[in-house]
Amino acid sequence: MEHERVLQEIVDWARADENIRAVVLSGSAALGDSYLDELSDLDVELYVRAPELLLDDSSWYARFGEVLVVEALTNPGWNPTRLVYYVGGKVDFMVGSVGALGEDSYDRPFCVLVDKDNLAIQLTTTGAEWAPPGPEQFHECANRLYAAALMWANYLVRDEPWSAKIRDWDAKQELLKMIEWDHKARYGAQFETWFGGKRFNQWVDADVRASLERCWSGFGLAESAAALVATVELFEQLRSRTADTLGIKTMVTDRVRHEIAAIMAKRGDLHPAQSSGSQRSPFTSGVVRP
């Protein structure tokens, strides 16, 4: 995407439209050119007098390029967003009322492109603040990971790979959360882990990245079982290290891992030891063997 051209066209349009009172650029583009590449999207916030004039009309999308598809997100609790995919790039337009401007602070730099009513003075940047998770958050994360892992195993035994993939993804979201906690606990609250795995290869440790190779699989049941084992193994290693670093006493998970192994043992081709290529279960002692 020609970022400068598209941004200039957005600014020209906003200045000529009385309904649009302010335009704010956020996201990677607001951080500077070093954070942009040709596939980077643009995050544009439009603050307007009458949001419905833009939300109920899609004709304005074509001003900035050839439209391919559009995702209309309602964003409960925040402002609606239109993710517009163009030939060559994407723009995420947030459409909010003028009164919403300044309701929330930014955790990263932003850039005011248009400000007709001098309202942008109220915008603030707080910085990306991080509070270490407490025992309750830790407990919730582990519960969700293991709930997903148990059902993942169940679906594999029942030969339901699609449902297994859904629970696989649920587990991966909790694993990512633990990876982020682990890094911030060891490197400091200001260590940048971005959001939702963004720029992952730029900040994750090499050993964690290498371990993750075993946590993903195709659609086959045996390889998915091996990925399940690897996901649980990595989660446990990071959970233990992070808990020690933060001084948190966490739940004991030996019994739940025992249960996962017992479930997969119901099918000889899914037993953790066979799936991982090892002669013994990769889980801790006490697991069930077929």
C-alpha positions as a Markdown table, in Angstrom:
| # | Residue | x | y | z |
|---|---|---|---|---|
| 1 | Met | 0.0 | 0.0 | 0.0 |
| 2 | Glu | 1.1 | 3.5 | -0.8 |
| 3 | His | 0.6 | 4.7 | 2.8 |
| 4 | Glu | 1.4 | 8.4 | 2.3 |
| 5 | Arg | -0.9 | 8.6 | -0.7 |
| 6 | Val | -3.8 | 6.9 | 1.1 |
| 7 | Leu | -3.3 | 9.0 | 4.2 |
| 8 | Gln | -3.3 | 12.2 | 2.2 |
| 9 | Glu | -6.5 | 11.2 | 0.4 |
| 10 | Ile | -8.1 | 10.5 | 3.8 |
| 11 | Val | -7.0 | 13.9 | 5.1 |
| 12 | Asp | -8.3 | 15.7 | 2.0 |
| 13 | Trp | -11.7 | 13.9 | 2.3 |
| 14 | Ala | -12.0 | 14.6 | 6.0 |
| 15 | Arg | -11.2 | 18.3 | 5.6 |
| 16 | Ala | -13.8 | 18.7 | 2.9 |
| 17 | Asp | -16.6 | 16.8 | 4.8 |
| 18 | Glu | -18.2 | 18.9 | 7.6 |
| 19 | Asn | -19.4 | 15.8 | 9.3 |
| 20 | Ile | -15.9 | 14.6 | 10.0 |
| 21 | Arg | -14.3 | 16.7 | 12.8 |
| 22 | Ala | -11.1 | 14.8 | 13.7 |
| 23 | Val | -8.9 | 12.1 | 12.3 |
| 24 | Val | -6.4 | 10.2 | 14.4 |
| 25 | Leu | -3.8 | 7.7 | 13.1 |
| 26 | Ser | -2.9 | 5.0 | 15.6 |
| 27 | Gly | -1.3 | 1.6 | 15.3 |
| 28 | Ser | 2.1 | 0.8 | 13.7 |
| 29 | Ala | 1.9 | 3.6 | 11.2 |
| 30 | Ala | 1.9 | 6.2 | 14.0 |
| 31 | Leu | 5.1 | 4.7 | 15.4 |
| 32 | Gly | 7.2 | 5.7 | 12.4 |
| 33 | Asp | 8.3 | 4.4 | 9.0 |
| 34 | Ser | 10.6 | 1.8 | 10.7 |
| 35 | Tyr | 7.5 | -0.1 | 11.8 |
| 36 | Leu | 5.9 | -0.1 | 8.3 |
| 37 | Asp | 6.3 | -2.4 | 5.4 |
| 38 | Glu | 4.4 | -2.8 | 2.2 |
| 39 | Leu | 1.8 | -5.1 | 3.9 |
| 40 | Ser | 1.2 | -3.0 | 6.9 |
| 41 | Asp | -2.4 | -1.8 | 7.3 |
| 42 | Leu | -3.5 | 1.7 | 8.5 |
| 43 | Asp | -5.5 | 2.3 | 11.7 |
| 44 | Val | -7.6 | 5.4 | 11.2 |
| 45 | Glu | -10.0 | 6.8 | 13.7 |
| 46 | Leu | -12.8 | 9.1 | 12.4 |
| 47 | Tyr | -14.6 | 11.3 | 14.9 |
| 48 | Val | -17.7 | 12.6 | 13.4 |
| 49 | Arg | -20.9 | 14.5 | 14.3 |
| 50 | Ala | -23.3 | 11.8 | 12.8 |
| 51 | Pro | -21.6 | 8.4 | 12.8 |
| 52 | Glu | -24.6 | 6.8 | 11.0 |
| 53 | Leu | -23.8 | 8.8 | 7.9 |
| 54 | Leu | -20.7 | 6.8 | 7.5 |
| 55 | Leu | -21.8 | 3.5 | 9.0 |
| 56 | Asp | -24.9 | 3.2 | 6.9 |
| 57 | Asp | -23.2 | 4.2 | 3.7 |
| 58 | Ser | -20.4 | 2.1 | 2.1 |
| 59 | Ser | -19.8 | 4.3 | -1.0 |
| 60 | Trp | -16.9 | 6.2 | 0.7 |
| 61 | Tyr | -14.7 | 3.2 | 0.9 |
| 62 | Ala | -13.9 | 3.4 | -2.8 |
| 63 | Arg | -12.3 | 6.8 | -2.4 |
| 64 | Phe | -9.1 | 5.2 | -1.3 |
| 65 | Gly | -8.7 | 2.3 | -3.6 |
| 66 | Glu | -10.3 | -0.8 | -5.2 |
| 67 | Val | -12.4 | -2.5 | -2.5 |
| 68 | Leu | -12.1 | -6.2 | -2.3 |
| 69 | Val | -14.0 | -7.1 | 0.9 |
| 70 | Val | -15.2 | -5.3 | 4.1 |
| 71 | Glu | -15.6 | -6.6 | 7.7 |
| 72 | Ala | -18.1 | -4.6 | 9.7 |
| 73 | Leu | -17.4 | -4.9 | 13.4 |
| 74 | Thr | -19.9 | -3.6 | 16.0 |
| 75 | Asn | -17.3 | -3.6 | 18.8 |
| 76 | Pro | -19.7 | -3.6 | 21.8 |
| 77 | Gly | -18.5 | -1.2 | 24.4 |
| 78 | Trp | -16.4 | 0.8 | 21.9 |
| 79 | Asn | -16.9 | 2.3 | 18.5 |
| 80 | Pro | -17.8 | 0.5 | 15.3 |
| 81 | Thr | -15.0 | -0.4 | 12.9 |
| 82 | Arg | -14.9 | -1.0 | 9.2 |
| 83 | Leu | -12.0 | -3.2 | 8.1 |
| 84 | Val | -11.7 | -2.4 | 4.4 |
| 85 | Tyr | -9.5 | -4.6 | 2.3 |
| 86 | Tyr | -8.2 | -3.0 | -0.9 |
| 87 | Val | -6.1 | -4.2 | -3.7 |
| 88 | Gly | -2.7 | -3.7 | -2.3 |
| 89 | Gly | -3.6 | -3.1 | 1.4 |
| 90 | Lys | -6.0 | -2.6 | 4.2 |
| 91 | Val | -7.4 | 0.3 | 6.2 |
| 92 | Asp | -9.2 | -0.1 | 9.6 |
| 93 | Phe | -11.6 | 2.7 | 10.0 |
| 94 | Met | -13.0 | 3.3 | 13.5 |
| 95 | Val | -16.1 | 5.5 | 13.3 |
| 96 | Gly | -17.0 | 7.3 | 16.6 |
| 97 | Ser | -18.9 | 10.3 | 17.7 |
| 98 | Val | -17.1 | 13.6 | 18.4 |
| 99 | Gly | -17.9 | 13.0 | 22.1 |
| 100 | Ala | -15.9 | 9.8 | 22.1 |
| 101 | Leu | -12.7 | 11.7 | 21.3 |
| 102 | Gly | -10.5 | 11.5 | 24.4 |
| 103 | Glu | -12.6 | 9.0 | 26.3 |
| 104 | Asp | -9.7 | 6.6 | 26.4 |
| 105 | Ser | -5.9 | 7.2 | 26.5 |
| 106 | Tyr | -3.5 | 5.6 | 24.1 |
| 107 | Asp | -1.0 | 3.1 | 25.3 |
| 108 | Arg | 1.3 | 3.8 | 22.2 |
| 109 | Pro | 2.0 | 7.0 | 20.2 |
| 110 | Phe | -0.7 | 8.4 | 17.9 |
| 111 | Cys | -0.8 | 11.1 | 15.3 |
| 112 | Val | -3.5 | 13.7 | 14.8 |
| 113 | Leu | -4.2 | 14.2 | 11.1 |
| 114 | Val | -7.2 | 16.4 | 11.3 |
| 115 | Asp | -8.6 | 18.5 | 14.2 |
| 116 | Lys | -11.2 | 21.0 | 13.2 |
| 117 | Asp | -12.4 | 21.9 | 16.6 |
| 118 | Asn | -9.1 | 21.8 | 18.6 |
| 119 | Leu | -10.3 | 18.8 | 20.5 |
| 120 | Ala | -7.1 | 16.7 | 20.2 |
| 121 | Ile | -5.5 | 18.6 | 23.0 |
| 122 | Gln | -7.3 | 16.2 | 25.4 |
| 123 | Leu | -5.7 | 13.1 | 23.9 |
| 124 | Thr | -3.1 | 11.5 | 26.1 |
| 125 | Thr | -0.6 | 8.6 | 25.9 |
| 126 | Thr | -0.2 | 6.6 | 29.1 |
| 127 | Gly | 2.3 | 4.2 | 27.8 |
| 128 | Ala | 1.9 | 0.4 | 27.7 |
| 129 | Glu | 1.4 | -0.4 | 31.4 |
| 130 | Trp | 1.6 | -3.9 | 32.6 |
| 131 | Ala | 0.7 | -5.3 | 36.0 |
| 132 | Pro | 2.0 | -8.7 | 36.8 |
| 133 | Pro | -0.8 | -11.4 | 37.0 |
| 134 | Gly | -1.9 | -12.5 | 40.4 |
| 135 | Pro | -2.7 | -16.0 | 41.6 |
| 136 | Glu | -6.3 | -15.7 | 40.4 |
| 137 | Gln | -5.3 | -14.8 | 36.8 |
| 138 | Phe | -2.7 | -17.6 | 36.8 |
| 139 | His | -5.3 | -20.1 | 38.0 |
| 140 | Glu | -7.8 | -19.0 | 35.4 |
| 141 | Cys | -5.2 | -19.3 | 32.6 |
| 142 | Ala | -4.2 | -22.8 | 33.7 |
| 143 | Asn | -7.8 | -23.9 | 34.0 |
| 144 | Arg | -8.6 | -22.7 | 30.5 |
| 145 | Leu | -5.6 | -24.3 | 29.0 |
| 146 | Tyr | -6.3 | -27.6 | 30.6 |
| 147 | Ala | -10.0 | -27.5 | 29.9 |
| 148 | Ala | -9.1 | -27.0 | 26.2 |
| 149 | Ala | -6.5 | -29.7 | 26.3 |
| 150 | Leu | -8.9 | -32.2 | 27.9 |
| 151 | Met | -11.5 | -31.6 | 25.2 |
| 152 | Trp | -8.8 | -31.6 | 22.5 |
| 153 | Ala | -7.9 | -35.1 | 23.6 |
| 154 | Asn | -11.5 | -36.1 | 23.7 |
| 155 | Tyr | -12.2 | -35.0 | 20.2 |
| 156 | Leu | -9.1 | -36.8 | 18.9 |
| 157 | Val | -10.2 | -40.1 | 20.4 |
| 158 | Arg | -13.6 | -39.6 | 18.9 |
| 159 | Asp | -12.1 | -38.8 | 15.5 |
| 160 | Glu | -13.4 | -35.3 | 15.3 |
| 161 | Pro | -10.4 | -33.3 | 14.0 |
| 162 | Trp | -12.3 | -30.1 | 13.3 |
| 163 | Ser | -13.6 | -29.8 | 16.8 |
| 164 | Ala | -10.1 | -30.8 | 18.0 |
| 165 | Lys | -8.7 | -27.8 | 16.1 |
| 166 | Ile | -11.1 | -25.4 | 17.8 |
| 167 | Arg | -9.9 | -26.6 | 21.2 |
| 168 | Asp | -6.3 | -26.5 | 20.0 |
| 169 | Trp | -6.7 | -22.8 | 19.2 |
| 170 | Asp | -8.3 | -22.2 | 22.6 |
| 171 | Ala | -5.3 | -23.7 | 24.2 |
| 172 | Lys | -2.9 | -21.7 | 22.0 |
| 173 | Gln | -4.5 | -18.4 | 23.2 |
| 174 | Glu | -3.7 | -19.3 | 26.8 |
| 175 | Leu | -0.2 | -20.5 | 25.8 |
| 176 | Leu | 0.4 | -17.1 | 24.2 |
| 177 | Lys | -0.7 | -15.4 | 27.4 |
| 178 | Met | 1.8 | -17.4 | 29.4 |
| 179 | Ile | 4.6 | -16.7 | 26.9 |
| 180 | Glu | 3.9 | -12.9 | 27.3 |
| 181 | Trp | 3.8 | -13.1 | 31.1 |
| 182 | Asp | 7.0 | -15.1 | 31.1 |
| 183 | His | 8.8 | -12.6 | 29.0 |
| 184 | Lys | 7.6 | -9.6 | 30.9 |
| 185 | Ala | 8.4 | -11.2 | 34.3 |
| 186 | Arg | 12.0 | -11.9 | 33.2 |
| 187 | Tyr | 12.7 | -8.8 | 31.1 |
| 188 | Gly | 10.6 | -6.1 | 32.8 |
| 189 | Ala | 7.2 | -4.6 | 32.5 |
| 190 | Gln | 8.3 | -2.4 | 29.5 |
| 191 | Phe | 9.4 | -5.4 | 27.4 |
| 192 | Glu | 7.2 | -5.1 | 24.3 |
| 193 | Thr | 5.1 | -8.2 | 23.5 |
| 194 | Trp | 2.6 | -6.3 | 21.3 |
| 195 | Phe | -0.8 | -7.8 | 21.0 |
| 196 | Gly | -2.3 | -11.1 | 19.8 |
| 197 | Gly | 1.1 | -12.5 | 18.7 |
| 198 | Lys | 2.0 | -9.5 | 16.5 |
| 199 | Arg | 5.7 | -9.2 | 15.6 |
| 200 | Phe | 6.1 | -12.5 | 17.5 |
| 201 | Asn | 9.4 | -13.4 | 15.9 |
| 202 | Gln | 10.9 | -10.1 | 16.8 |
| 203 | Trp | 10.5 | -10.5 | 20.6 |
| 204 | Val | 10.2 | -14.2 | 21.5 |
| 205 | Asp | 13.2 | -16.1 | 22.8 |
| 206 | Ala | 14.8 | -18.5 | 20.4 |
| 207 | Asp | 14.3 | -21.5 | 22.7 |
| 208 | Val | 10.6 | -20.8 | 23.1 |
| 209 | Arg | 10.3 | -20.3 | 19.4 |
| 210 | Ala | 12.0 | -23.6 | 18.8 |
| 211 | Ser | 9.7 | -25.4 | 21.2 |
| 212 | Leu | 6.6 | -24.0 | 19.5 |
| 213 | Glu | 7.5 | -25.8 | 16.3 |
| 214 | Arg | 6.2 | -29.0 | 17.9 |
| 215 | Cys | 3.0 | -27.3 | 19.1 |
| 216 | Trp | 1.4 | -27.0 | 15.7 |
| 217 | Ser | 0.1 | -29.7 | 13.4 |
| 218 | Gly | -1.9 | -30.5 | 10.3 |
| 219 | Phe | -5.3 | -32.2 | 10.3 |
| 220 | Gly | -4.1 | -35.7 | 11.1 |
| 221 | Leu | -5.1 | -37.1 | 14.4 |
| 222 | Ala | -1.7 | -38.5 | 15.4 |
| 223 | Glu | 0.2 | -35.3 | 14.6 |
| 224 | Ser | -2.5 | -33.3 | 16.5 |
| 225 | Ala | -2.0 | -35.5 | 19.5 |
| 226 | Ala | 1.7 | -34.8 | 19.4 |
| 227 | Ala | 1.0 | -31.1 | 19.2 |
| 228 | Leu | -1.3 | -31.4 | 22.2 |
| 229 | Val | 1.5 | -33.0 | 24.2 |
| 230 | Ala | 4.0 | -30.4 | 23.1 |
| 231 | Thr | 1.6 | -27.5 | 23.9 |
| 232 | Val | 1.1 | -28.8 | 27.5 |
| 233 | Glu | 4.8 | -29.4 | 28.0 |
| 234 | Leu | 5.7 | -25.9 | 26.9 |
| 235 | Phe | 2.9 | -24.3 | 28.9 |
| 236 | Glu | 4.0 | -26.2 | 32.1 |
| 237 | Gln | 7.6 | -25.1 | 31.6 |
| 238 | Leu | 6.7 | -21.4 | 31.2 |
| 239 | Arg | 4.1 | -21.5 | 34.0 |
| 240 | Ser | 6.6 | -22.9 | 36.4 |
| 241 | Arg | 9.3 | -20.4 | 35.5 |
| 242 | Thr | 6.9 | -17.5 | 35.6 |
| 243 | Ala | 5.4 | -18.5 | 38.9 |
| 244 | Asp | 8.8 | -18.8 | 40.4 |
| 245 | Thr | 9.8 | -15.4 | 39.0 |
| 246 | Leu | 6.7 | -13.7 | 40.3 |
| 247 | Gly | 6.5 | -15.6 | 43.6 |
| 248 | Ile | 3.1 | -17.2 | 42.8 |
| 249 | Lys | 1.9 | -20.5 | 44.2 |
| 250 | Thr | 0.0 | -22.2 | 41.4 |
| 251 | Met | -2.4 | -25.1 | 41.1 |
| 252 | Val | -1.0 | -28.6 | 40.9 |
| 253 | Thr | -1.7 | -30.1 | 37.4 |
| 254 | Asp | -0.3 | -33.6 | 37.6 |
| 255 | Arg | -3.7 | -35.2 | 37.9 |
| 256 | Val | -5.1 | -33.3 | 34.8 |
| 257 | Arg | -2.1 | -34.3 | 32.7 |
| 258 | His | -2.6 | -37.9 | 33.9 |
| 259 | Glu | -6.2 | -37.6 | 32.7 |
| 260 | Ile | -5.2 | -36.3 | 29.2 |
| 261 | Ala | -2.8 | -39.2 | 28.8 |
| 262 | Ala | -5.5 | -41.7 | 30.0 |
| 263 | Ile | -8.0 | -40.3 | 27.4 |
| 264 | Met | -5.6 | -40.6 | 24.5 |
| 265 | Ala | -4.6 | -44.1 | 25.6 |
| 266 | Lys | -8.1 | -45.2 | 24.6 |
| 267 | Arg | -6.7 | -45.2 | 21.1 |
| 268 | Gly | -3.3 | -46.8 | 20.7 |
| 269 | Asp | -2.4 | -44.5 | 17.8 |
| 270 | Leu | -2.9 | -41.4 | 20.0 |
| 271 | His | -1.0 | -42.3 | 23.1 |
| 272 | Pro | 1.4 | -39.4 | 23.9 |
| 273 | Ala | 4.5 | -41.5 | 23.9 |
| 274 | Gln | 3.8 | -42.9 | 20.4 |
| 275 | Ser | 2.7 | -39.5 | 19.1 |
| 276 | Ser | 5.9 | -37.8 | 20.2 |
| 277 | Gly | 8.2 | -40.5 | 19.0 |
| 278 | Ser | 9.3 | -41.4 | 22.6 |
| 279 | Gln | 9.2 | -44.7 | 24.4 |
| 280 | Arg | 7.7 | -43.1 | 27.5 |
| 281 | Ser | 5.1 | -40.5 | 28.2 |
| 282 | Pro | 6.4 | -37.0 | 27.9 |
| 283 | Phe | 4.2 | -35.9 | 30.8 |
| 284 | Thr | 5.3 | -36.1 | 34.5 |
| 285 | Ser | 5.4 | -39.4 | 36.4 |
| 286 | Gly | 2.1 | -41.1 | 37.1 |
| 287 | Val | 0.6 | -40.9 | 33.7 |
| 288 | Val | -1.4 | -43.8 | 32.4 |
| 289 | Arg | 0.1 | -46.1 | 29.9 |
| 290 | Pro | -1.9 | -48.4 | 27.6 |
